[in-house]
Amino acid sequence: MTVRRATPSATRLIRVQGARLVRRGLPFLWLLPFVALFLLFQVAPLIWVLVGSVQTPDGVGLSHYRAIWDSPFYRQSFGNSLKIGLWSSLLGLAIATLGAAALRHSGERVRRVMLAFVTMTGNFSGVPLAFAFIIVLGVNGALTLLLRQWGVIEGFNLYSGSGLILIYTYFQIPLALLLLYPAFDALQDDWRDAAALLGASRTRYVWHVALPVLAPALLATFIILLANAVGAYASAYALTTGNINLVTIRIASLVSGDIFLEPNLAAALAVWLMAGLSLVTALNQWLIRRAQRHKEATHG
């Protein structure tokens, strides 16, 4: 029996193919830590919440979901969260739209400085943001005392729904500005000049030309802001210590409250919240795909 030895060319070919397989598999090895973190901190908690939401004293069932649906208290928490989210998103979107339009016509140096400042303020949220607002606009805040002395704000209360809308609007503006600023590149200066030559005023240009072009970006940004506001927790709790009925505060009270601990009911509340945010996210993705198809059809 004879044993065939691999020729040098065949050995070289095997080595080259092995090295090629290693190079192709190396990116997947780099992804393994990310996949492990994703499974541990995203997928596993999601599965726990879904399983826990259907666990009842009588076994598996949907009684927690029915209890939330039938409870005016929990329905009010969703209504309050949606109300504060809608108002803060609309106000933040309006201010950010004006800011993005101003940046679009600013110089390069001013644009860089403002974008760096907006990026920095976008990370200022949660408990530090609530503490800063308490110092400035609290009951004995510096600006509160000054405006009250001038008679500007008499009945304003930072520790209320209007105060939460103010704080939420503050941290919505940087996010909206960073999302909207690239969308203004779609507006060409030639369109404005052409509209002016045809006798259109600036208002008509904005209403009939600029807004239709920016509409998909505005809607998508509004949806992201709404999801961001409805899911916020730290600023609201630090400001009101849970005295305002919001769905995120109710979830936290059911998990870490001093009197009643009902983690399964909290899981059902979280599932309701995730369902709403998932619907909002799906709508956002649909708007993005629709805008991309429209852009491809226009330029194609």
C-alpha positions in Angstrom: 0.0 0.0 0.0 1.4 3.3 -1.1 0.9 6.6 0.7 0.6 9.7 -1.4 2.3 12.7 -0.1 1.0 16.2 -0.7 3.0 18.1 -3.2 4.4 21.5 -2.2 1.9 23.2 -4.4 -1.0 21.4 -2.7 0.4 22.2 0.8 0.7 25.8 -0.2 -2.9 25.8 -1.4 -4.1 24.3 1.8 -2.2 26.9 3.8 -3.6 29.8 1.7 -7.2 28.5 2.1 -6.7 28.0 5.8 -5.4 31.6 6.2 -8.3 32.8 4.1 -10.8 31.0 6.3 -9.2 32.5 9.4 -9.4 36.0 8.0 -13.0 35.5 7.1 -13.9 34.1 10.5 -11.9 36.8 12.5 -14.7 39.4 12.3 -17.2 36.9 13.7 -14.8 36.2 16.6 -14.7 40.0 17.3 -18.5 40.0 17.4 -18.8 37.3 20.0 -18.4 39.6 23.0 -21.1 41.9 21.6 -23.4 38.9 20.9 -22.9 37.7 24.5 -23.7 41.1 26.0 -26.7 41.4 23.7 -28.1 38.1 24.9 -27.4 38.8 28.5 -28.7 42.3 28.8 -31.3 42.5 26.0 -32.7 39.1 25.1 -32.6 37.5 28.5 -34.4 40.4 30.4 -37.0 40.5 27.6 -37.7 36.8 27.9 -37.9 37.2 31.7 -40.4 40.1 31.3 -42.5 38.2 28.8 -42.6 35.0 30.9 -43.2 36.9 34.2 -46.1 38.9 32.8 -48.2 35.7 32.3 -47.3 34.1 35.6 -50.2 34.4 38.1 -51.0 32.8 41.5 -53.3 30.4 39.6 -50.7 29.5 36.9 -50.2 30.9 33.5 -52.8 33.5 32.4 -53.5 37.0 31.2 -55.0 38.3 34.4 -52.3 40.9 34.8 -53.0 42.4 31.4 -56.7 42.5 32.1 -56.1 44.1 35.5 -54.1 46.9 33.8 -56.7 47.3 31.1 -59.5 47.5 33.6 -57.7 49.8 36.1 -58.4 53.6 35.7 -55.2 54.2 37.7 -52.9 52.4 35.3 -54.8 53.8 32.2 -54.2 57.3 33.7 -50.5 56.5 33.9 -50.4 55.7 30.2 -52.4 58.8 29.5 -50.1 61.1 31.5 -47.0 59.6 29.9 -48.5 60.1 26.5 -49.6 63.6 27.2 -46.2 64.7 28.5 -44.5 62.9 25.7 -46.7 64.5 23.0 -46.3 68.1 24.3 -42.5 67.8 24.9 -42.0 66.2 21.5 -44.0 68.8 19.7 -42.2 71.7 21.5 -38.8 70.1 21.1 -39.4 69.4 17.4 -40.5 73.0 16.7 -37.5 74.5 18.5 -35.1 72.1 16.9 -36.5 72.7 13.5 -35.8 76.4 13.8 -32.3 75.7 15.2 -31.5 73.3 12.3 -32.7 75.9 9.8 -30.5 78.5 11.4 -27.5 76.1 11.4 -28.1 75.4 7.8 -27.4 79.1 6.9 -24.6 79.6 9.5 -20.9 79.6 8.9 -18.8 76.5 9.1 -17.1 77.6 12.4 -20.4 78.5 14.1 -21.8 75.2 12.9 -19.0 73.1 14.4 -19.2 74.9 17.7 -23.0 74.6 17.9 -23.0 70.9 17.0 -20.4 70.2 19.6 -22.4 72.1 22.2 -25.6 70.3 21.2 -23.9 66.9 21.4 -22.6 67.7 24.9 -26.0 68.9 26.1 -27.7 65.9 24.6 -25.9 63.7 27.2 -27.1 65.9 30.1 -30.2 64.2 31.3 -31.6 62.1 34.2 -31.0 63.0 37.8 -28.3 65.8 37.1 -30.8 67.5 34.8 -33.6 67.4 37.3 -31.2 68.8 40.0 -30.1 71.6 37.8 -33.7 72.6 37.1 -34.5 72.5 40.8 -31.7 74.9 41.5 -32.7 77.3 38.7 -36.5 76.9 38.6 -37.5 75.3 41.9 -39.6 76.9 44.6 -36.6 78.9 45.8 -34.7 78.7 42.5 -32.6 81.7 41.4 -34.6 82.3 38.2 -37.9 81.5 39.9 -37.4 84.2 42.5 -36.3 86.7 39.9 -39.3 86.1 37.6 -41.7 86.0 40.5 -40.4 89.4 41.6 -41.1 90.7 38.1 -44.6 89.2 38.1 -43.8 86.9 35.1 -44.6 83.5 36.7 -47.1 83.5 39.5 -48.6 80.0 39.5 -45.7 78.0 37.8 -44.8 74.8 39.7 -41.7 72.9 38.5 -42.9 69.8 40.4 -46.0 69.3 38.2 -46.9 68.1 34.8 -45.9 71.4 33.2 -42.6 71.2 34.9 -42.0 67.8 33.5 -42.9 69.0 30.1 -40.3 71.8 30.4 -37.6 69.4 31.5 -38.5 66.8 28.8 -38.5 69.5 26.2 -35.0 70.5 27.3 -33.5 67.1 26.7 -35.6 66.6 23.5 -34.1 69.6 21.7 -30.5 68.3 21.3 -31.7 64.9 20.1 -34.1 66.4 17.6 -31.5 68.9 16.4 -29.0 66.2 15.7 -31.6 64.1 13.9 -33.0 67.0 11.8 -29.7 68.8 10.8 -28.7 66.3 8.1 -32.2 66.4 6.6 -31.8 70.1 5.8 -29.1 69.2 3.3 -31.9 67.9 1.0 -33.0 71.5 0.6 -31.2 73.2 -2.3 -30.6 77.0 -2.5 -31.7 76.9 -6.1 -35.2 76.0 -5.1 -35.5 79.1 -2.9 -34.1 81.3 -5.6 -36.4 79.8 -8.2 -39.4 80.3 -5.9 -38.4 83.9 -5.3 -38.1 84.5 -9.1 -41.6 83.1 -9.6 -43.0 85.6 -7.0 -43.4 83.2 -4.1 -42.9 84.7 -0.6 -40.6 83.0 2.0 -43.7 81.7 3.8 -45.1 80.1 0.6 -41.7 78.6 -0.1 -41.5 77.1 3.4 -45.1 75.8 3.2 -45.1 74.4 -0.3 -41.5 73.4 -0.9 -39.4 73.0 2.3 -42.0 71.3 4.5 -43.0 68.6 2.0 -39.4 67.7 1.5 -38.7 67.7 5.2 -42.0 66.0 6.2 -40.6 62.4 6.4 -37.7 63.5 8.6 -39.9 65.6 10.8 -42.4 62.8 11.3 -39.6 60.2 12.0 -37.9 62.6 14.4 -41.2 63.2 16.2 -41.8 59.5 16.6 -38.3 59.0 18.1 -38.9 61.9 20.5 -42.2 60.5 21.6 -40.7 57.1 22.3 -37.8 58.8 24.1 -40.2 60.8 26.3 -42.6 58.0 27.1 -39.8 55.7 28.2 -38.0 58.3 30.4 -37.9 57.7 34.1 -34.9 59.2 36.0 -35.7 62.9 35.5 -39.4 62.4 36.4 -38.7 60.4 39.5 -35.9 62.7 40.7 -38.1 65.8 40.2 -41.4 64.5 41.6 -40.3 61.5 43.7 -43.1 59.5 42.1 -45.9 61.8 42.9 -47.0 62.0 39.2 -48.7 59.0 37.8 -46.4 57.9 34.9 -46.2 54.4 33.6 -42.4 54.2 34.1 -42.8 55.3 37.7 -45.5 52.7 38.2 -43.3 49.9 36.9 -40.5 51.0 39.3 -42.9 51.2 42.3 -44.1 47.7 41.6 -40.6 46.3 41.5 -38.9 48.3 44.3 -41.7 49.8 46.3 -41.7 49.8 50.1 -45.3 48.4 50.5 -46.4 46.4 47.5 -44.1 44.3 45.4 -45.7 42.8 42.3 -42.9 42.1 39.8 -45.3 40.1 37.6 -47.7 43.0 37.3 -44.8 45.3 36.6 -43.7 42.9 33.9 -47.1 43.1 32.3 -46.9 46.9 32.5 -43.5 46.8 30.8 -44.9 44.6 28.0 -47.7 47.1 27.4 -45.1 49.9 27.3 -42.8 47.8 25.0 -45.8 47.1 22.7 -46.5 50.8 22.3 -42.9 51.7 21.8 -42.5 48.9 19.3 -45.4 50.2 17.3 -43.9 53.7 17.3 -40.5 52.2 16.2 -42.2 50.2 13.4 -43.9 53.3 12.2 -40.6 55.2 12.2 -38.9 52.5 10.1 -41.8 52.5 7.7 -41.5 56.3 7.3 -37.7 56.0 6.7 -38.2 53.3 4.0 -41.0 55.3 2.4 -38.8 58.4 2.3 -35.9 56.4 0.8 -38.1 55.0 -1.9 -39.4 58.5 -2.7 -35.9 59.9 -2.9 -34.7 57.0 -5.2 -37.7 57.6 -7.4 -37.1 61.3 -7.6 -33.4 61.0 -8.4 -33.9 58.0 -10.5 
